[in-house]
């Protein structure tokens, strides 16, 4: 039987980066942008981009994140107190599994736009998408990830 388990990316191949992630979520009420500034690591292999970073909750709990980008597709895996998988693909609805303090939620992402820019010393990801639960709109979302090399 073929082993389909992926090997982790060798940490020595990762490049240190500074990330600024800005998210705007609009549901029944408009919300202010949430901004997260963290250090992370970046790796690219065969036109697939990997971004690794850790965030901490109000109680100090650690969540490790791996964002994977390939043309027209983004996947965000979160590991910590719970595991979540959010998948986005332009023009397509994707099933997502999101863990909250009250338990797991099954969501669907409906992605309108994924745009990736590469410049010397920096990268930028811009996404626009909706999240649905039971075919009902939960929120419209915009996410901008700005990455600069250290």
C-alpha angles and dihedrals in degrees: 000000000000116000106234096176111121119236116233117254112264104254091217088067094055121101120219113244141175114232130201111187118187119187130184119190121188120188129138087329127034112245133204118253117271113221125198121185115188143147116251145155132259131204132172128194128167094347092308114120121206124194120187124192141150127225130189128219126223090269092051095257113154124231119189115207134197117189115192122193130188126159108306095351135089128180125188118195118189123193126182130079085001138004123246134180120195116182127190131185125171112255094002136095114233131191115243132191114210124183118212133175089262093050141277123327127200110218136173122221119212107193121202100174141014116176125177123191127190123197132161108289096359146063131197131199121192121186134179118189146142128231119216133189120192088352090301122120110250099174147335111233142194123191128185120186116190116190127189124185117241 
